[in-house]
C-alpha cells in the first residue's frame, strides 16, 4: 500500500503542477488577448478619425473646386459681355466715320 500510495501522491502533485502551469499560461494568454483587443480598438478609432478627416478634406476640395468653376464661368460671361460691348462700340464708331466721310 505504501509504494503505490506514494506513487499516486506523486502523480497527483504532478497533475496539480501541470494545472497551475496551464492556469498561468491561460492567464498570460488572456492578458495578451486583452492587450491586442485594446490595440485593435485604438487602431479602429484612429482609422475612423482619419477617415472622417479625409472625408472632410474631400468635401472642402469639392466645395472649392465648385466655387472656382462658378467663378470662372462668371468671369467668362463678363468677358463675353465686354467683348460684345467693344464690338458694339466699334460698330457705332465705324458708322459715325462713314457718316462723316
C-alpha positions in Angstrom: 0.0 0.0 0.0 2.9 2.3 0.8 4.8 2.5 -2.6 1.6 2.6 -4.6 0.2 5.3 -2.4 3.4 7.4 -2.7 3.4 6.9 -6.5 -0.3 8.0 -6.6 0.6 11.1 -4.4 3.4 12.0 -6.8 1.1 11.7 -9.8 -1.5 14.0 -8.1 1.3 16.6 -7.3 2.5 16.5 -10.9 -1.0 16.9 -12.2 -1.5 19.8 -9.8 1.7 21.4 -11.0 0.6 21.0 -14.6 -2.8 22.5 -13.8 -1.0 25.5 -12.2 1.3 25.9 -15.2 -1.7 25.7 -17.6 -3.6 28.3 -15.5 -0.6 30.7 -15.7 -0.4 30.1 -19.5 -4.1 30.8 -19.7 -3.8 34.0 -17.6 -0.9 35.1 -19.8 -2.8 34.4 -23.0 -5.9 36.3 -21.7 -3.7 39.3 -20.8 -2.1 39.3 -24.2 -5.6 39.0 -25.8 -6.8 41.9 -23.8 -3.8 44.0 -24.9 -4.4 43.1 -28.5 -8.1 44.0 -28.2 -7.1 47.3 -26.7 -4.7 47.9 -29.5 -7.3 46.9 -32.1 -9.8 49.3 -30.6 -7.2 52.1 -30.6 -6.3 51.4 -34.2 -10.0 51.3 -35.2 -10.6 54.7 -33.5 -7.6 56.1 -35.3 -8.8 54.8 -38.6 -12.2 56.2 -38.1 -10.8 59.5 -37.2 -8.6 59.6 -40.2 -11.4 58.5 -42.5 -13.6 61.4 -41.2 -10.8 63.8 -41.6 -10.2 62.7 -45.2 -13.9 62.9 -45.9 -14.0 66.4 -44.6 -11.0 67.4 -46.7 -12.6 65.8 -49.8 -15.8 67.9 -49.2 -13.7 71.0 -48.7 -11.8 70.4 -52.0 -15.0 69.6 -53.8 -16.6 72.8 -52.5 -13.6 74.9 -53.5 -13.5 73.3 -56.9 -17.2 74.0 -57.4 -16.7 77.6 -56.3 -13.8 78.1 -58.6 -15.7 76.7 -61.6 -18.6 79.0 -60.9 -16.2 81.9 -60.6 -14.6 81.0 -63.9 -17.9 80.8 -65.6 -18.9 84.2 -64.2 -15.6 85.7 -65.4 -16.1 84.2 -68.9 -19.6 85.7 -69.0 -18.2 89.1 -68.0 -15.5 88.9 -70.7 -18.1 87.9 -73.3 -20.2 90.9 -72.3 -17.2 93.2 -72.5 -16.3 91.8 -76.0 -19.9 92.4 -77.1 -19.8 95.9 -75.8 -16.5 96.6 -77.5 -17.9 95.2 -80.8 -21.0 97.4 -80.4 -18.8 100.5 -79.8 -16.6 99.7 -82.7 -19.6 99.3 -85.0 -21.0 102.7 -83.7 -17.6 104.3 -84.2 -17.4 102.9 -87.8 -20.9 104.1 -88.5 -20.1 107.6 -87.4 -16.9 107.6 -89.5 -18.9 106.6 -92.6 -21.4 109.4 -91.9 -18.7 111.9 -91.6 -17.0 110.8 -94.8 
